[in-house]
Amino acid sequence: MRSVRLLPAALGLVTALALTATACGPTETPASDKPSAGASSSAPAADGGDTDLTKDLADKLKKHGVDVDKWKDGEWKNWDTKTWLREAEDFVNPVIEDLWDPARMQSAKSPDPTITAQAGASGSDPTPRPVQAQREKTPYHRNAAPVGKIFFDSPQGHMVCSGTIVKDPRRPGKSNLVWTAGHCVHAGKKGGWYRNITFVPAFNDLGKSPAALNNAKPHEVYPYGQYWADWAVTSGEWIKSGGSNQAWPYDYAVLHVKPQRGGKSLEETVGAALPVDFSAPAPARAGTVGAWGYPAAPPFNGMIMHKCLDRATRYTTAPATPTMYRIGCTMTAGSSGGGWFRVMSNGKTALVSNTSIGPAGRSGWLAGPQLGRGAKNAHEMVSKKFAR
């Protein structure tokens, strides 16, 4: 495997991302010395209630035959396909206080669909040479604060993906939006919405080993706290046929997360959010892009943030489906949903894709969807729902 060669554009990408995070860091005191304001072991409701559900949410659960108290007491573990909520408007994610403690987070696995698809018969460029994933510099809150881990529950158990804080066009400077992959929030054709979805920006801020994390302080595990999703949108194609080769080009999702106690937004707390470029050029003209995430499948352990930089090429998963971006990268499952970034002509860094799939077996490349009209509509839908 070759190590990454930092082209001028790649150097600019790294610098821009680091400056985005550093210029708006939480405090002058590193997270290893003092927890940031708003950090907590879980994300309570914005109104200060720890596990209170809004009437709308309670009514929605009741409509589907779900008792609110039973749900919080473990009914959420019932994955019967007859009652598993799957339609776009059915998303519910009640906060369960203290569910995601550090031990439960460490036990989370990467979702199986991450690296199973194979290339279509045509429309793909030659397989790129592997690019060795590089560890991100610590502390993460100073180098890549918008990047974090997404934890959720599925029928297979505790699961983990990656995600990125992105701008909200209707709440400038106060975004609560997180970009990730569709297969990190919804089971696609096999089921419905996953449960207990929470986002942890700059997870494991100091890059500690699993053994060292056992004795880590809470603010070292989640320096900005946890943020439970209260709404999610993915593509209609993913809901209908997610997991099939026809659906991978639509494997994206947008989360809206609950602010911490006191109502301070995710962007204000973390100090950074990235714009999304829905008009990014075709792979041949995209140049160098960078993928960030927390790979969890061997040889990685899911605790350390990594990144890859490479020139984008074309990849197709099935005939008559949109072309995806592909880069050489040795990150594995668990990096799914992690943002792909590109330096735009104005010198700013923007999210242009997310990790979706890689090859079956040992990973050597990653592919992600091109974000066009459908992805923009998903982003707009979430933004409008929570506009004030």
C-alpha positions in Angstrom: 0.0 0.0 0.0 1.3 3.5 -0.8 1.2 6.3 1.7 -0.7 9.4 0.8 1.1 12.0 -1.2 -0.1 15.4 -0.2 -0.7 17.4 -3.4 -1.0 21.2 -3.1 -4.8 21.0 -3.1 -4.6 18.3 -0.4 -2.4 20.5 1.8 -4.9 23.3 1.3 -7.7 21.0 2.4 -6.0 20.0 5.6 -5.1 23.5 6.4 -8.6 24.8 5.8 -10.3 22.2 7.9 -7.9 22.7 10.8 -8.4 26.5 10.6 -12.2 26.0 10.6 -12.0 24.1 13.8 -9.2 25.9 15.6 -10.5 29.4 14.9 -13.7 28.6 16.7 -12.4 26.2 19.4 -14.4 25.7 22.6 -12.1 27.5 25.0 -8.4 28.3 25.3 -8.2 25.5 27.9 -7.7 22.1 26.2 -10.5 19.6 26.7 -8.0 17.4 28.6 -7.8 20.1 31.3 -11.3 21.3 31.5 -14.7 20.2 30.0 -16.2 22.6 27.5 -19.4 24.5 28.5 -22.4 22.4 27.9 -20.7 19.1 28.1 -22.6 16.3 29.8 -23.0 12.6 29.9 -26.2 12.7 27.8 -28.2 15.2 25.8 -31.3 16.4 27.7 -34.2 18.1 26.0 -33.8 21.7 25.1 -36.4 22.7 27.7 -34.4 21.2 30.5 -36.4 18.0 30.9 -34.2 14.9 31.1 -36.5 12.3 29.5 -39.7 14.2 28.8 -41.2 13.6 25.4 -43.1 16.2 23.5 -46.8 15.6 23.1 -46.3 15.2 19.4 -43.7 12.5 19.9 -45.8 10.7 22.5 -48.9 10.8 20.2 -46.8 9.5 17.3 -45.6 6.5 19.3 -49.2 5.9 20.6 -50.5 6.0 17.0 -48.2 3.0 16.2 -49.2 1.1 19.3 -46.1 2.1 21.3 -46.4 2.9 25.0 -44.0 5.7 25.9 -43.0 4.4 29.3 -42.6 0.8 28.0 -40.4 2.2 25.1 -38.0 3.8 27.6 -38.0 0.7 29.7 -36.8 -1.5 26.8 -39.7 -1.8 24.4 -37.4 -0.2 21.8 -35.6 -3.5 21.7 -38.6 -5.0 19.8 -37.6 -5.1 16.2 -40.7 -6.9 14.9 -41.0 -5.8 11.2 -44.8 -5.4 11.6 -44.3 -2.5 14.0 -40.9 -1.3 13.0 -41.4 2.3 11.8 -39.9 2.8 8.4 -41.7 5.6 6.4 -40.1 9.0 6.1 -42.6 10.7 8.4 -42.3 8.0 11.1 -39.0 8.8 12.6 -39.0 8.9 16.4 -36.0 8.9 18.7 -36.9 9.5 22.4 -34.0 10.4 24.6 -33.1 7.7 27.1 -31.0 9.3 29.8 -27.6 7.8 30.4 -28.1 5.0 27.8 -24.9 5.7 26.0 -22.2 5.5 28.6 -18.5 5.1 27.6 -18.7 1.3 28.0 -21.7 1.0 25.7 -20.0 3.2 23.2 -16.9 1.0 23.2 -19.0 -2.1 22.5 -20.7 -0.6 19.4 -19.9 -2.3 16.1 -19.8 -1.0 12.5 -23.0 -1.8 10.5 -22.6 -4.8 8.1 -23.7 -3.0 4.9 -20.8 -0.7 4.9 -18.4 -2.5 2.6 -20.4 -5.1 0.5 -21.2 -3.5 -2.8 -19.3 -4.4 -6.0 -18.7 -2.2 -9.1 -21.2 -2.1 -11.9 -20.5 -3.5 -15.3 -19.4 -0.1 -16.7 -18.9 3.6 -15.8 -16.1 3.0 -13.2 -12.6 4.1 -13.5 -9.8 1.7 -12.7 -9.6 0.7 -9.0 -7.4 3.3 -7.2 -4.3 2.3 -5.4 -4.9 2.1 -1.6 -4.0 5.3 0.4 -3.0 4.5 3.9 -5.3 6.2 6.4 -3.6 8.7 8.6 -4.4 9.4 12.3 -5.9 12.9 12.9 -3.9 15.1 15.2 -5.1 15.5 18.8 -6.8 17.1 20.4 -9.6 16.6 17.9 -11.5 19.7 19.1 -8.6 21.8 17.8 -8.0 20.0 14.5 -11.3 18.5 13.3 -14.0 19.6 15.7 -17.0 19.2 13.2 -16.2 15.4 12.8 -17.6 12.9 15.3 -19.2 9.5 15.9 -22.8 8.5 15.5 -24.1 5.8 17.8 -27.3 3.9 17.3 -29.1 0.6 18.0 -30.2 -1.9 15.3 -31.4 -5.5 15.5 -27.8 -6.6 15.3 -26.9 -4.6 18.5 -25.1 -1.4 19.3 -23.8 0.2 16.1 -21.5 3.1 15.2 -20.9 5.4 12.2 -19.3 8.8 11.6 -20.8 12.2 10.9 -20.1 15.9 10.4 -21.6 19.1 11.7 -22.9 21.1 8.7 -24.3 24.6 8.2 -28.1 25.3 8.5 -29.1 27.9 5.9 -31.9 29.2 8.1 -30.0 29.3 11.4 -26.6 30.9 10.5 -24.1 30.3 13.2 -26.6 28.2 15.1 -26.8 24.9 13.3 -28.0 21.6 14.9 -27.5 19.6 11.7 -25.3 16.6 11.2 -24.5 14.9 7.9 -24.1 11.1 7.7 -25.0 8.1 5.5 -28.5 6.7 5.0 -27.5 3.3 6.2 -26.4 4.8 9.5 -30.0 5.8 10.3 -32.3 3.5 8.3 -32.2 -0.2 7.5 -33.4 0.4 3.9 -35.5 -2.4 2.3 -34.8 -4.7 5.2 -36.5 -2.6 7.9 -37.0 0.9 9.3 -35.5 3.7 11.3 -32.7 2.8 13.7 -33.1 3.8 17.3 -31.3 5.7 20.1 -29.3 7.8 17.6 -26.9 10.2 19.2 -24.0 12.2 17.8 -20.7 12.8 19.7 -18.4 15.5 18.1 -14.7 15.1 18.6 -15.2 11.7 20.2 -12.2 10.5 22.3 -10.6 14.0 22.0 -7.1 12.9 22.9 -7.0 9.7 20.8 -6.7 7.3 23.7 -6.5 3.6 23.4 -9.6 1.5 24.3 -7.8 0.4 27.5 -7.0 4.0 28.5 -10.6 5.1 27.8 -11.8 2.8 30.5 -10.4 5.3 33.0 -10.9 8.4 31.0 -12.9 11.4 32.3 -16.3 12.0 30.6 -15.1 15.2 28.9 -12.2 13.2 27.3 -14.7 10.8 25.8 -17.3 13.4 24.7 -15.7 16.9 25.1 -18.9 18.6 23.9 -21.4 16.1 25.3 -23.9 13.9 23.4 -26.5 15.1 21.0 -29.6 13.0 20.4 -31.3 13.2 17.0 -34.9 14.4 17.1 -35.4 14.2 13.4 -33.7 12.5 10.4 -34.2 12.6 6.6 -32.7 10.2 4.1 -33.5 9.7 0.4 -36.7 8.0 -0.7 -34.5 5.6 -2.8 -32.7 4.5 0.4 -35.9 3.9 2.3 -37.4 1.9 -0.6 -34.4 -0.2 -1.7 -31.5 0.6 0.6 -28.9 -2.2 0.7 -29.2 -2.9 -3.0 -26.7 -1.7 -5.6 -29.3 0.6 -7.0 -29.5 2.6 -3.7 -25.9 3.2 -2.8 -25.7 6.5 -4.9 -28.5 7.8 -2.6 -26.9 6.7 0.7 -26.9 10.0 2.6 -28.9 11.4 5.5 -29.3 14.6 7.5 -29.9 14.6 11.3 -31.3 17.4 13.4 -30.0 17.1 17.0 -31.4 18.4 20.3 -29.4 21.3 21.7 -27.8 20.9 25.1 -29.5 22.2 28.3 -30.0 25.9 28.0 -30.7 25.7 24.2 -27.2 26.5 22.9 -26.9 25.1 19.4 -24.5 22.4 18.4 -22.5 24.8 16.1 -22.3 27.4 18.9 -21.1 24.8 21.4 -18.5 23.2 19.1 -17.6 26.4 17.3 -17.6 25.0 13.8 -19.9 23.7 11.0 -19.1 23.2 7.4 -21.1 24.2 4.3 -22.4 21.5 2.0 -21.6 21.9 -1.7 -24.5 20.5 -3.7 -23.0 21.5 -7.0 -19.6 19.8 -6.7 -18.1 18.8 -10.0 -18.0 15.4 -11.5 -15.2 13.1 -10.2 -12.9 13.9 -13.1 -12.9 17.6 -12.2 -13.2 17.3 -8.4 -9.5 17.0 -7.8 -8.3 16.0 -4.4 -10.9 15.2 -1.7 -10.4 14.1 1.9 -12.4 11.6 3.8 -12.6 11.8 7.7 -14.0 9.2 10.0 -13.6 6.6 12.8 -12.9 3.2 11.1 -13.9 0.4 13.4 -13.4 -2.9 11.5 -10.0 -4.5 11.7 -7.2 -3.4 11.7 -8.8 -0.4 13.4 -10.7 -0.2 16.7 -13.1 2.6 16.1 -11.6 4.8 18.8 -9.3 6.9 16.7 -10.2 9.5 14.0 -8.5 8.9 10.7 -8.4 10.6 7.3 -7.4 9.9 3.7 -6.7 12.3 0.8 -6.7 11.3 -2.8 -7.9 12.4 -6.2 -11.5 11.4 -6.9 -12.4 9.0 -9.6 -15.7 7.5 -11.0 -17.5 4.5 -9.6 -20.9 3.0 -10.5 -22.8 0.3 -8.6 -25.4 -0.6 -11.1 -26.5 0.3 -14.7 -28.4 3.5 -15.1 -27.5 4.8 -11.6 -25.7 8.0 -10.8 -21.9 7.9 -10.7 -20.3 8.0 -7.2 -17.0 9.4 -6.1 -14.2 6.9 -5.3 -10.8 7.4 -3.6 -8.1 5.1 -2.5 -8.3 4.7 1.3 -7.7 1.9 3.8 -10.4 3.1 6.3 -12.9 0.4 7.1 -16.5 0.0 8.3 -17.3 2.5 11.0 -16.0 5.4 8.9 -19.4 5.2 7.1 -21.2 8.5 7.1 -17.9 10.4 7.6 -17.7 13.6 5.6 -15.7 14.0 2.3 -14.3 17.5 2.0 -13.0 19.6 -0.8 -11.5 23.1 -1.0 -13.7 25.3 -3.2 -12.6 28.0 -5.5 -13.2 30.6 -2.8 -10.7 28.8 -0.5 -13.3 27.5 1.9 -13.7 23.8 2.8 -17.1 22.2 2.0 -18.6 18.8 2.5 -19.2 17.2 -0.9 -19.9 13.5 0.0 -19.9 11.0 2.7 -18.4 7.5 3.0 -20.9 4.9 1.8 -19.2 1.7 0.6 -16.0 0.0 0.0 -14.9 -3.4 -1.3 -15.8 -6.7 0.3 -12.9 -8.0 2.3 -9.8 -6.0 3.0 -10.5 -2.3 2.4 -8.4 -0.4 -0.2 -10.9 2.3 -1.4 -14.1 4.1 -0.4 -17.0 5.4 -2.5 -19.5 8.1 -1.7 -22.5 9.7 -3.4 -22.4 12.9 -5.4 -24.7 15.3 -3.6 -27.1 16.8 -6.1 -30.8 17.9 -6.0 -32.1 15.1 -3.9 -29.5 15.6 -1.2 -30.1 19.4 -1.3 -33.9 18.7 -0.8 -33.1 16.5 2.2 -31.0 19.3 3.7 -33.6 21.9 3.0 -36.4 19.7 4.5 -34.7 19.4 7.8 -33.7 23.1 7.9 -37.3 24.2 7.2 -38.8 21.9 9.8 -36.8 23.6 12.5 -36.6 27.2 11.2 -37.5 29.9 13.7 
